[in-house]
């Protein structure tokens, strides 16, 4: 299944991804960034406990 290319924007810039693709891209970024942010939060929290007692 292929999606038709999106029309060029009115301002003459590069065309963006189709709307269905935007949702997939957003979901993919959330799939990666939410656990990464939680992991970084836990890392900082544990490091603070390690060095401050």
C-alpha positions as CSV (number, residue, x, y, z in Angstrom):
1,X,0.0,0.0,0.0
2,X,1.5,3.3,-1.0
3,X,0.3,6.7,-0.1
4,X,0.1,9.4,-2.8
5,X,2.7,12.2,-2.5
6,X,1.5,15.3,-0.8
7,X,1.1,18.4,-2.8
8,X,3.9,21.0,-2.5
9,X,3.3,23.7,0.1
10,X,2.0,27.1,-1.0
11,X,5.2,28.8,0.3
12,X,7.4,26.9,-2.2
13,X,9.2,24.9,0.5
14,X,9.9,21.2,0.5
15,X,6.8,19.0,0.8
16,X,6.2,17.4,4.1
17,X,5.2,13.8,4.8
18,X,1.6,12.9,4.3
19,X,-0.7,13.1,7.4
20,X,-0.7,9.4,8.1
21,X,3.0,9.4,8.0
22,X,3.2,12.3,10.5
23,X,1.2,10.3,13.0
24,X,3.6,7.3,12.5
25,X,6.6,9.5,12.9
26,X,5.2,11.1,16.0
27,X,4.3,7.7,17.5
28,X,7.8,6.4,16.7
29,X,9.4,9.4,18.4
30,X,7.2,9.0,21.4
31,X,8.0,5.3,21.5
32,X,11.7,6.1,21.9
33,X,11.8,9.4,23.8
34,X,9.4,8.5,26.6
35,X,11.4,5.5,27.9
36,X,14.6,7.4,27.2
37,X,13.4,10.4,29.3
38,X,12.3,8.0,32.1
39,X,15.7,6.3,32.0
40,X,17.6,9.6,32.2
41,X,15.4,10.7,35.1
42,X,16.1,7.4,37.0
43,X,19.8,7.8,36.2
44,X,20.0,11.2,37.7
45,X,17.9,10.2,40.7
46,X,20.1,7.2,41.4
47,X,23.3,9.2,40.8
48,X,22.2,11.8,43.2
49,X,21.5,9.1,45.9
50,X,24.9,7.6,45.2
51,X,26.8,10.7,45.7
52,X,24.8,12.4,48.4
53,X,24.0,9.4,50.5
